[in-house]
Amino acid sequence: MKNYLIALFSCLSFSLFAQEKDSTLVFKKRVLEAVEVDFLMSYYNQDGIHSAVSGGKGMEELTDITPTIVVAIPMNDDDVLTVDAGISAYSSASSGNINPFDSATPSPWQASSGASAQDVLSTISLTYSHSSDDRNTIWNAHFSGSVEYDYSSIGFGGGLTKLFNDKNTEVGISANVYLDTWSPIYPKELQDFVDYGNSTNGGIFNYYTITGNTDYNPSGFSFHENKNRNSYAVSLSFSQVLNKKMQLSVFVDFLQQQGLLSTPYQRIYFADVADSFINEFQLADDIEQLPDTRFKIPVGARFNYYLNEKFVLRTYYRFYSDDWGISSHTASIELPYKITDRFTVFPMYRYYTQVESKYFAPYEAHLSTEEFYTSDYDLSTFDAHQYGLGVSYTDIFTGAHVWKFGIKNVDLRYNHYSRSDGLEANIVSFGMKFVLDK
């Protein structure tokens, strides 16, 4: 699981306008009254036994810390500029084994101290939104960028939302484009094999002795020529207030990806190739190979029900399918309980089940004659359970202050994630929303 759970909490409120008795004078309330600042922090750790870097075996130990600041600035009565900036700093024993040979005893079960064992992802996003005078039409445009050790991305897009029926009905459409570029890093043994003329006459092979199959010859491996990954997404949404207690929303996304969609440093071991080792570490036969296109369709719905002044039921369901053969179902439930006017606790549960990609097979189950192959367990068949508990403090009057900012909301959550393939993870997220005093 490489894609880490990161908590984002943001709020943008839209209000009606009021008309005075004299119809020639119209009072229009601002979309956002004052500058709002969200400070967000999440901590994530995981471990497992199916490292994709080591071809479907080995530890998956990883920790990630993600501080983020989101600033919403009212430009005038109708327009808001939002700046979202953050970093994601991780350390990973698994990715450290891209080059395990800086250790005296290379092993898929031992952390390497190589450069790839840690990285920092830096991101920034700018969003500009405009609301019509009657607040029934909202459009937005955004631009984003991110960079890390071996990957960079720029994104842009926009959306349009229309409200009808006294704002009880909402319809939205958005489109986004992400243009990404790899700076590929490869398993060290394959890198050195190609760099020294498709032979074992240089690099790490001068310092270590190959055991097992001593005629190590991954001749099918070559460096990627295409280093780009482009993603295009269109999203449609519909929300309806059914009555005073019930609200339903549905969405569908269409996502097309093209380019380098495999991960260059994830190893593959073939069943029909004899094993070669340096100490305990098995040398790769090839790297993950996947098609250069992928089409995804997630369809989902949310249903919220106001039980009473103490409880609100929040539910979510999503079905996902793509042309790599993966299909999945996600269902979650959250039951916030209002202890006081300011404090709310909310237990939560999420269930996920997935059918594997047609290109997946575990360690040493692929054949060298196949065109596409991966041993990444994120693309395997598995079930997952996530249990969590959160507590929220809300003060709409911002009685407490830090310098010139009133504290509007404080949110703390903990989740435990457990997957049927042995992956276990813990996520702690924290958020505070501040409002600048006028």
Secondary structure as UniProt FT lines:
FT   STRAND          18..19
FT   TURN            23..24
FT   STRAND          26..27
FT   STRAND          36..47
FT   TURN            52..55
FT   STRAND          62..74
FT   STRAND          79..92
FT   HELIX           93..96
FT   TURN            97..98
FT   HELIX           100..102
FT   TURN            108..109
FT   HELIX           115..117
FT   STRAND          118..131
FT   TURN            133..134
FT   STRAND          137..148
FT   TURN            149..150
FT   STRAND          151..164
FT   TURN            165..168
FT   STRAND          169..182
FT   HELIX           188..195
FT   TURN            196..197
FT   HELIX           203..206
FT   STRAND          210..212
FT   TURN            219..220
FT   STRAND          228..241
FT   STRAND          246..259
FT   TURN            264..265
FT   STRAND          267..268
FT   TURN            271..272
FT   STRAND          276..278
FT   TURN            279..280
FT   STRAND          281..282
FT   STRAND          286..287
FT   STRAND          293..306
FT   STRAND          311..322
FT   TURN            323..324
FT   STRAND          327..334
FT   STRAND          337..338
FT   STRAND          343..355
FT   TURN            358..359
FT   TURN            363..364
FT   TURN            368..369
FT   STRAND          373..374
FT   HELIX           377..379
FT   STRAND          382..394
FT   TURN            396..397
FT   STRAND          401..402
FT   TURN            403..404
FT   STRAND          405..419
FT   TURN            420..421
FT   STRAND          424..436
//
